[in-house]
């Protein structure tokens, strides 16, 4: 999304987009740590859920920044581009909710609350 947003949004939105991509990049990094930690059985349930929550917060901050940008004067096309980016971010939030449920189920299916169970 960072490349698409940079290509689509006009120069007047660069400050907002810069902040939004900071949130998005941080969320991406934390999501990668979550995926790797679960795959390598290195995370506790609390650590996994904390990473998922941090990713969700980052996406929410990303969306908040885009919504603020949408309040600024812009062209009709820029408005549509922002709407698409917001819509994509909202879909990511839905997927993150499912990811949280998956993490909870992963640990609930075993007695391994301290470390990621092996399957």
C-alpha positions in Angstrom: 0.0 0.0 0.0 2.9 2.4 0.6 4.0 2.3 -3.0 0.4 2.7 -4.3 -0.3 5.6 -2.0 2.9 7.4 -2.9 2.1 7.0 -6.6 -1.5 8.1 -6.4 -1.6 10.9 -3.9 -0.6 14.4 -4.9 2.3 16.4 -3.4 -0.1 18.2 -1.1 -0.8 15.0 0.7 2.9 14.0 1.2 3.0 15.0 4.8 0.0 12.9 5.7 1.2 10.0 3.6 4.6 10.1 5.2 3.1 9.7 8.7 0.7 7.1 7.4 3.4 5.0 5.9 5.4 5.2 9.2 2.4 3.5 10.9 2.0 1.0 8.1 5.7 0.1 8.1 5.8 -0.4 11.8 2.7 -2.6 11.6 4.2 -4.6 8.8 7.4 -5.2 10.8 5.4 -6.3 13.9 3.2 -8.6 11.7 6.4 -10.2 10.3 7.7 -10.8 13.9 4.3 -12.3 14.8 4.4 -14.7 11.9 8.0 -15.7 12.4 7.6 -16.1 16.1 4.6 -18.4 15.7 6.2 -20.4 12.9 9.4 -20.9 15.0 7.4 -21.6 18.2 9.2 -18.7 20.0 6.3 -16.6 21.3 4.2 -16.9 24.4 0.5 -16.3 24.0 0.8 -12.9 25.7 3.6 -11.9 23.3 1.7 -13.1 20.3 -1.4 -11.2 21.3 0.6 -8.1 22.1 2.1 -8.1 18.7 -1.3 -8.6 17.1 -2.7 -5.7 19.1 0.3 -3.5 18.1 -0.3 -4.3 14.4 -4.0 -3.5 14.8 -3.2 -0.2 16.5 -0.7 0.7 13.7 -3.3 0.0 11.0 -5.9 2.1 13.0 -3.4 5.0 13.2 -2.7 4.6 9.5 -6.4 4.9 8.8 -6.8 7.8 11.1 -4.1 9.7 9.3 -5.7 8.9 5.9 -9.1 10.1 7.2 -7.5 13.4 8.4 -5.9 13.8 4.9 -9.3 13.2 3.4 -10.6 16.3 5.2 -8.1 18.5 3.4 -9.0 20.1 0.1 -8.2 17.7 -2.8 -9.4 16.7 -6.2 -12.2 14.2 -6.8 -9.6 11.6 -8.0 -7.5 12.0 -4.8 -10.7 11.5 -2.7 -11.4 8.3 -4.5 -7.8 7.1 -4.0 -8.0 7.9 -0.3 -11.3 6.0 -0.1 -9.7 3.0 -1.7 -6.7 3.1 0.6 -9.1 3.4 3.7 -11.2 0.5 2.4 -8.1 -1.7 2.0 -7.0 -0.8 5.5 -10.4 -1.7 6.9 -10.2 -5.1 5.2 -6.8 -5.5 6.8 -8.4 -4.8 10.2 -10.9 -7.5 9.5 -8.2 -10.0 8.7 -6.3 -9.0 11.8 -9.4 -9.8 13.9 -9.4 -13.2 12.3 -5.6 -13.5 13.0 -6.3 -12.8 16.7 -8.9 -15.5 16.9 -6.5 -17.9 15.3 -3.8 -17.1 17.8 -6.2 -17.5 20.7 -7.4 -20.9 19.2 -3.8 -22.0 18.7 -3.0 -21.6 22.4 -6.4 -22.7 23.6 -6.1 -26.0 21.9 -3.1 -26.9 24.1 -1.8 -26.4 27.6 1.0 -24.3 26.2 0.3 -20.8 27.3 3.9 -20.1 27.9 5.3 -21.0 24.4 3.8 -21.5 21.0 2.7 -25.1 20.7 4.0 -27.4 18.0 1.5 -29.1 15.8 
